[in-house]
Amino acid sequence: MSYAEYKPLLEEGDNVVLYMGPRALKPITVTKGEVINNKYGHFRHDDMIGKAFGCKMISEKTGGFIFLLHPTPELWTMALPHRTQILYGTDISTVVMELDLGPGSVVVETGTGSGSLSHALIRTVAPTGHVHTFEFHEERARIARTEFEAHGLAEHVTVTHADACEDGFGLEDCADAVFLDLPKPWLALEHARRALRQDTGGRICSFSPCIEQVQRTCEGLRLLGFIDIQTFSSLEREYDVRARIVQQANLSAPQTKVLRDFLPGFDPAMVVDQPAAGSKPVKVASASPSAQMPGHTGYLSFATFPPQRLQAQP
């Protein structure tokens, strides 16, 4: 099976994401004879075979349950084993959109890291596109290559162990987009320019946590002839949605709060609010922003490499 395709039923050897809660996901490979034991119960791999992805699996012993989810790049981002800091959904969606990717696109990525962005890039360019991803750390490159093979993505990605800043990409005039996640991205800009297609041009993105990195990278992009240079910082804020019981508004009698707000010197003792005749508490859905907001993750700098025919114009 593949993270880039969907199938309805589980088979032996398939990857599945066990959902035990919003912050408790575990990717496994279904293997006959294996057993999952957790606080929700006892779950045999044999019983998973033949079940539909997305179904609820109930433990016969405890009555607890888990959900068997079809693996996707989004779920992998939430459940993957961290080898490095990773990009999450908000930044990933921005990168894919701003790089103007689609089926058939060719993308260069540095560095691979834990493969969070890589999975999303592969799913976006499949089935006819390709991702060339470069990783400086040899062991991380080896593990990433193994994961891509296990996830059925190997034909859409090439993993290379190399120092992209020193050695370059070994690619010329073939990429539609380049993504850089490097400590010194400005050192790889010339290599990126060579890799991008000359006839149609392309897009580039650099992810950096510090504004000083952004400034130096943007200056390098400008000197190499890139245009439309923009930098974004994506912030995500969660809302708490829940049902609440409230009393129906009494619109037939004066409201103390309204009078207090709009009539200076008003004495609340002068008015006694009366509930509306026959009013009953009602259940409503409400949404309130979280008191805590995740902080800054990094800056995403984008630029366009113009086609060669436009570069020749004064």
Residue pairs with C-beta under 8 A, 6 or more apart in sequence:
1 7
1 11
1 14
1 15
1 71
1 152
2 151
2 152
2 153
3 15
3 71
3 72
3 73
3 76
3 119
3 122
3 123
3 151
3 152
3 153
4 122
4 123
4 126
4 127
4 152
4 153
4 156
5 126
5 152
6 53
6 70
7 14
7 53
7 70
8 52
8 53
9 50
9 51
9 52
9 53
10 16
10 30
10 48
10 49
10 50
10 51
10 52
10 53
10 68
11 30
11 49
11 50
12 30
12 31
12 32
12 49
13 29
13 30
13 31
14 29
14 30
15 27
15 28
15 29
15 30
15 71
15 150
15 151
16 27
16 28
16 29
16 30
16 48
16 53
16 68
16 69
16 70
16 71
17 25
17 26
17 27
17 28
17 68
17 69
17 70
17 71
17 75
17 76
17 79
18 25
18 26
18 27
18 28
18 36
18 43
18 66
18 67
18 68
18 69
19 25
19 66
19 67
19 68
19 69
20 26
20 38
20 40
20 66
25 69
25 75
25 78
25 79
26 79
27 71
27 75
27 76
27 79
27 80
28 36
28 45
29 150
30 45
30 48
30 49
31 45
32 45
32 46
32 49
33 45
33 46
34 44
34 45
35 42
35 43
35 44
35 45
36 42
36 43
36 44
36 45
36 66
37 43
38 66
39 64
40 59
40 62
40 64
40 65
40 66
41 58
41 59
41 60
41 61
41 62
41 63
41 64
41 65
42 59
42 60
42 61
42 62
43 57
43 59
43 66
47 57
48 57
48 68
51 57
51 68
53 68
53 69
53 70
54 67
54 68
54 69
54 70
55 67
55 68
56 65
56 66
56 67
57 65
57 66
57 67
57 68
58 64
58 65
59 65
69 75
71 151
72 123
73 92
73 116
73 119
73 120
73 122
73 123
74 89
74 120
76 115
76 116
76 119
76 151
77 86
77 87
77 88
77 89
77 92
77 116
77 119
77 120
80 86
80 114
80 115
80 116
81 114
82 114
83 113
83 114
83 140
83 143
84 113
84 114
84 140
85 113
86 113
86 114
86 116
86 117
87 95
87 116
87 117
87 181
87 207
87 297
88 116
88 236
88 297
90 234
90 235
90 236
91 207
91 234
91 297
91 298
91 300
92 116
92 117
92 120
94 232
94 234
94 300
95 117
95 179
95 205
95 207
95 300
96 120
96 121
96 124
98 203
98 205
98 232
98 300
98 302
99 107
99 176
99 177
99 179
99 203
99 205
99 302
100 176
100 177
100 203
101 107
101 121
101 124
101 125
101 129
101 176
101 177
102 124
102 125
102 129
103 124
103 125
103 126
103 127
103 128
103 129
104 125
104 128
104 129
105 124
105 125
105 129
105 176
105 177
106 125
106 129
106 130
106 131
106 132
106 174
106 175
106 176
106 177
107 121
107 125
107 129
107 130
107 131
107 132
107 175
107 176
107 177
107 178
107 179
108 131
108 132
108 133
108 134
108 169
108 171
108 175
108 177
108 178
108 179
108 192
108 195
109 117
109 118
109 121
109 131
109 132
109 133
109 134
109 178
109 179
109 181
110 133
110 134
110 135
110 164
110 169
110 179
110 180
110 181
110 182
110 188
111 133
111 134
111 135
111 136
111 137
111 140
111 164
111 181
111 182
112 118
112 133
112 134
112 135
112 140
112 141
112 144
112 159
113 135
113 140
113 144
113 181
114 140
114 144
115 144
115 147
115 148
117 179
117 181
118 131
118 133
118 144
118 148
118 157
119 151
119 153
121 131
121 179
122 131
122 148
122 153
122 156
122 157
125 131
125 156
126 153
126 156
127 156
129 156
130 156
130 157
130 158
131 156
131 157
131 158
132 157
132 158
132 160
132 169
132 171
132 175
133 144
133 157
133 158
133 159
133 160
134 160
134 161
134 162
134 164
134 169
135 141
135 144
135 159
135 160
135 161
135 162
136 161
136 162
136 163
136 164
137 161
138 161
141 159
141 160
141 161
142 161
144 159
145 154
145 159
148 154
148 157
148 159
160 170
162 170
164 180
164 182
164 188
164 191
165 182
165 184
165 187
165 188
165 191
166 187
168 188
168 191
168 194
169 191
169 192
169 194
169 195
171 194
171 195
172 194
172 195
173 194
173 195
173 196
173 197
173 198
173 199
174 195
174 197
175 195
175 196
175 197
175 202
176 196
176 197
176 200
176 202
176 203
177 196
177 202
177 203
177 204
177 205
178 192
178 195
178 196
178 202
178 203
178 204
178 205
179 204
179 205
179 206
179 207
180 188
180 192
180 204
180 205
180 206
180 207
180 217
181 206
181 207
182 188
182 206
183 213
184 213
185 206
185 208
185 213
185 217
186 216
186 217
186 219
186 220
189 204
189 217
189 220
189 221
189 224
190 224
192 204
193 224
193 225
193 226
193 305
196 202
196 204
196 305
198 307
198 308
199 307
199 308
200 307
201 304
201 305
201 306
201 307
201 308
201 310
202 304
202 305
203 302
203 303
203 304
203 305
204 221
204 226
204 302
204 303
204 304
204 305
205 300
205 301
205 302
206 214
206 217
206 300
206 301
207 298
207 299
207 300
207 301
208 214
208 217
208 298
208 299
208 301
209 296
209 297
209 298
209 299
210 299
211 299
213 299
214 231
214 299
214 301
217 301
218 229
218 231
218 301
218 303
221 229
221 301
221 303
222 229
225 305
225 306
225 311
226 303
226 304
226 305
227 303
227 304
227 306
228 302
228 303
228 304
229 301
229 302
229 303
230 301
230 302
230 303
231 299
231 300
231 301
231 302
232 299
232 300
232 301
232 302
233 296
233 297
233 298
233 299
233 300
234 297
234 300
235 293
235 294
235 296
236 294
237 289
237 290
237 293
237 294
238 289
238 290
239 287
239 288
239 289
239 290
240 287
240 288
240 289
240 290
241 285
241 286
241 287
242 285
242 286
243 283
243 284
243 285
243 286
244 283
244 284
244 285
244 286
245 281
245 282
245 283
246 281
246 282
246 284
247 275
247 279
247 281
247 282
248 276
248 279
248 280
248 281
248 282
249 276
250 273
250 274
250 275
250 276
250 279
251 276
252 276
252 277
253 273
253 274
253 276
254 271
254 273
255 273
256 268
256 271
256 273
259 266
259 268
259 271
260 266
260 268
